[in-house]
Amino acid sequence: MPPQPIQLADFKAAWDAHRAAYLEAVERVGRSGWLILGKEVETFEGDLARAWGLPHAIGVANGLDALEICFRALGVKPGDRFLTTPLSAFATTLAILRVGGVPEFVDVDQTGLMDLSLARARLAETRLPPIRFLVPVHLFGHALPLSELSRLVADFGVELVEDCAQAIGATSDGRAVGSASRACATSFYPTKNLGAFGDGGAVLCTDEKLAARARSLRDYGQTDKYVHSVFGLNSRLDELQAALLRSVQLPQLAAQTRRRVELATAYRQRLRTPAVVLPPVPANSGSVWHLFPVLIPGDREAFRAHLKARGVATGLHYPLLISSQQAMAEQGQPLAPPGAFPRAEHFANHEVSLPLHPFLTDEDCARVIDACNSWQP
Ligand SMILES: Cc1ncc(COP(=O)(O)O)c(C=O)c1O
């Protein structure tokens, strides 16, 4: 019998491992008779804030909305300039476009994350109006250096919103991602390190006023029942997702993150072919390995076919830069010409993500490594 294919994520394994606890959480919500914005959401928010080490968490419908709500809570105005990265999920920039912001990009460094020296140079340019928001992404589960992000805030008065969708639990010099921002965003999309059984996300913030604004924004801008004080949206995390997140997923997160780190360490030690290049990790990053990116200097599709023939699935993060997406042009944004962001383009053209999730066995891990090491371009 051929061995089981190795997937990029395994939701069935998660269900099989924790079935009783999932069903118990569903039962609890069903019996409560309360489905939207109740005790489950409130309790999960408290648990998440404590686990993260930030004062306030606000559950919302997805990571895209979480970013939008951060920008709105911080008082974004149409035409505000934003500095972000061209190498991320499109959602990072889509949230900027949705609030009427103007996205601008700087290239990534060799880690694939925003090059903060380029960001510093851009922020120092004396064009008017100044860049108002800085939106870096802790991509792949790596943490950008928070000390430098805080210095950028102090030196340029820019409003920092960290996109933590891929990096829940990651640290820089021991400090949690998200903690350099007044408001940051994360996602509970099922593949994420803390995944729901559907869509979900959260805003985390440091002060009560911002938390109250975010809570109001997610619920039609209400400050009291039927009193709409700000222009809000419908972006509520529902009780069922909150129950599953708080009873099963969040309590598993630390152990699952340790397993991700273990697997990533095995890959980094045992992938031994010059045909598969490991990009460096940012200095002092306590990474949570949401993804395991490698760079293939040779024929990427042939490499993926070689792994597929050995039952190993692969992904691409991300093959088309945000700065080249047609949706940008549709919104009147200039498309970046080829060569504008050479390092990001290098990732777009050469990156492949290997399977990395907490249900991979040691045998699966060895199979992925053997498949890679046997690749002859
Ligand atoms: C870096 C990043 N930002 C934002 C998002 C958006 O999250 P969601 O899919 O929950 O809207 C994602 C997830 O796809 C992401 O990876």
The ligand as a Gaussian input file, in Angstrom:
#p B3LYP/6-31G(d) Opt

LIG

0 1
 C       -0.173000      37.701000       7.009000
 C       -1.673000      37.605000       6.947000
 N       -2.411000      38.712000       7.156000
 C       -3.753000      38.674000       7.124000
 C       -4.424000      37.507000       6.871000
 C       -5.911000      37.547000       6.774000
 O       -6.550000      36.682000       7.659000
 P       -7.997000      36.093000       7.319000
 O       -7.825000      35.046000       6.259000
 O       -8.467000      35.538000       8.623000
 O       -8.837000      37.244000       6.855000
 C       -3.698000      36.325000       6.664000
 C       -4.369000      35.032000       6.433000
 O       -4.668000      34.598000       5.386000
 C       -2.283000      36.375000       6.694000
 O       -1.539000      35.284000       6.470000

